[in-house]
């Protein structure tokens, strides 16, 4: 029976030696691969990731540029509308100044009232000037009723 244990002990030593050799061979292969083969794969992976990152950056830049151009076109449209409104306002003001100048040249003198007669005063602003002033003051909203029409009662 002792011989059987001795045979098992020898078998265990052989198995342990075999496993130790396999472990040593694996460690040597891993070290060689780390030293020689992995850096190439690592560099290839890094290059691939760098290319992917660069492509993503280019897409982001293109999107930002498109957003910037869209915002700039909106700003340009708002600016154009502002200048159109400003030109229309300036035209209205010039028309009003012309009407005021015409009113001054065509002004009739105020008659002096006789004692006991009712007051006869001319209007402070003529109808044409008054309508032009209304148009300038209400340029933002279009008129929903013709000029001279009375306001609806509420």
C-alpha positions as CSV (number, residue, x, y, z in Angstrom):
1,X,0.0,0.0,0.0
2,X,2.9,2.3,0.7
3,X,4.0,1.7,-2.8
4,X,0.6,3.0,-4.1
5,X,1.0,6.2,-2.2
6,X,4.5,6.6,-3.5
7,X,3.2,6.1,-7.0
8,X,0.5,8.7,-6.4
9,X,3.1,11.1,-5.0
10,X,5.2,10.7,-8.1
11,X,2.2,11.2,-10.3
12,X,1.3,14.4,-8.4
13,X,4.8,15.6,-8.9
14,X,4.6,15.0,-12.6
15,X,1.2,16.7,-12.8
16,X,2.4,19.7,-10.8
17,X,5.6,19.9,-12.9
18,X,3.5,19.7,-16.1
19,X,1.1,22.5,-14.9
20,X,4.1,24.6,-13.7
21,X,5.6,24.2,-17.2
22,X,2.4,25.2,-18.9
23,X,2.1,28.2,-16.6
24,X,5.7,29.2,-17.3
25,X,5.1,28.8,-21.1
26,X,2.0,30.9,-20.9
27,X,3.8,33.7,-19.0
28,X,6.6,33.7,-21.5
29,X,4.2,33.8,-24.4
30,X,2.2,36.7,-22.7
31,X,5.4,38.6,-22.1
32,X,6.6,38.2,-25.6
33,X,3.2,39.2,-27.0
34,X,3.1,42.3,-24.7
35,X,6.5,43.3,-25.8
36,X,6.3,42.6,-29.5
37,X,2.8,42.1,-30.8
38,X,0.5,44.2,-28.6
39,X,2.1,47.6,-29.2
40,X,1.3,47.2,-32.9
41,X,-2.3,46.3,-32.2
42,X,-2.4,49.1,-29.6
43,X,-1.1,51.6,-32.2
44,X,-3.6,50.3,-34.8
45,X,-6.4,50.7,-32.3
46,X,-5.3,54.2,-31.3
47,X,-5.1,55.2,-34.9
48,X,-8.6,53.9,-35.5
49,X,-9.9,55.7,-32.5
50,X,-8.1,58.9,-33.6
51,X,-9.7,58.7,-37.0
52,X,-13.2,58.1,-35.5
53,X,-12.7,61.1,-33.1
54,X,-11.5,63.3,-36.0
55,X,-14.6,62.3,-38.0
56,X,-16.9,63.1,-35.1
57,X,-15.2,66.5,-34.6
58,X,-15.7,67.3,-38.3
59,X,-19.4,66.4,-38.1
60,X,-19.8,68.5,-35.0
61,X,-18.0,71.5,-36.7
62,X,-20.2,71.1,-39.7
63,X,-23.4,71.1,-37.5
64,X,-22.2,74.1,-35.7
65,X,-21.5,75.9,-38.9
66,X,-24.9,75.1,-40.3
67,X,-26.5,76.3,-37.0
68,X,-24.5,79.5,-37.2
69,X,-25.5,80.1,-40.8
70,X,-29.2,79.5,-39.9
71,X,-29.0,81.9,-37.0
72,X,-27.2,84.5,-39.2
73,X,-29.9,84.2,-41.9
74,X,-32.6,84.8,-39.2
75,X,-30.6,87.9,-38.0
76,X,-30.3,89.1,-41.6
77,X,-34.1,88.7,-42.1
78,X,-34.9,90.6,-38.9
79,X,-32.5,93.3,-39.9
80,X,-34.0,93.6,-43.4
81,X,-37.5,93.8,-41.9
82,X,-36.3,96.5,-39.5
83,X,-34.8,98.6,-42.3
84,X,-37.9,98.2,-44.4
85,X,-40.0,99.5,-41.4
86,X,-37.6,102.3,-40.8
87,X,-37.7,103.4,-44.4
88,X,-41.5,103.3,-44.4
89,X,-41.5,105.3,-41.2
90,X,-39.1,107.9,-42.7
91,X,-41.4,108.1,-45.7
92,X,-44.4,108.7,-43.5
93,X,-42.5,111.4,-41.5
94,X,-41.5,113.1,-44.8
95,X,-45.1,113.0,-46.0
96,X,-46.2,114.5,-42.7
97,X,-43.6,117.3,-42.9
98,X,-44.8,118.1,-46.4
99,X,-48.4,118.2,-45.2
100,X,-47.5,120.4,-42.3
101,X,-45.6,122.8,-44.6
102,X,-48.6,122.8,-47.0
103,X,-50.9,123.5,-44.0
104,X,-48.7,126.5,-43.0
105,X,-48.8,128.0,-46.5
106,X,-52.5,127.5,-46.8
107,X,-53.4,128.6,-43.3
108,X,-56.3,131.0,-43.0
109,X,-56.1,133.7,-40.5
110,X,-58.2,133.3,-37.4
111,X,-61.0,135.8,-37.5
112,X,-61.5,138.0,-34.4
113,X,-64.8,137.3,-32.9
114,X,-67.3,140.1,-32.4
115,X,-68.5,140.7,-28.9
116,X,-71.4,138.4,-28.0
117,X,-70.8,136.0,-30.9
118,X,-69.9,132.4,-30.4
119,X,-66.2,131.4,-30.6
120,X,-65.2,130.6,-34.2
121,X,-61.9,128.8,-34.1
122,X,-60.4,126.8,-36.8
123,X,-59.3,123.3,-35.9
124,X,-55.8,123.0,-34.4
125,X,-54.7,120.3,-36.9
126,X,-56.3,119.8,-40.3
127,X,-57.9,116.5,-41.3
128,X,-55.2,115.5,-43.7
129,X,-52.4,116.1,-41.1
130,X,-54.5,114.3,-38.5
131,X,-54.9,111.2,-40.7
132,X,-51.2,111.2,-41.5
133,X,-50.4,111.4,-37.8
134,X,-52.8,108.5,-37.1
135,X,-51.1,106.4,-39.8
136,X,-47.7,107.0,-38.3
137,X,-48.8,106.2,-34.8
138,X,-50.6,103.0,-35.8
139,X,-48.2,101.7,-38.4
140,X,-47.6,98.5,-36.6
141,X,-51.3,97.4,-36.9
142,X,-53.2,97.6,-40.1
143,X,-56.4,99.7,-40.0
144,X,-59.5,97.5,-39.9
145,X,-61.8,100.3,-40.9
146,X,-61.6,102.9,-43.6
147,X,-60.3,106.4,-42.7
148,X,-63.0,108.7,-41.3
149,X,-65.2,105.8,-40.2
150,X,-66.4,106.1,-36.6
151,X,-65.2,103.8,-33.9
152,X,-67.6,101.0,-33.0
153,X,-69.5,101.5,-29.8
154,X,-68.9,99.1,-26.9
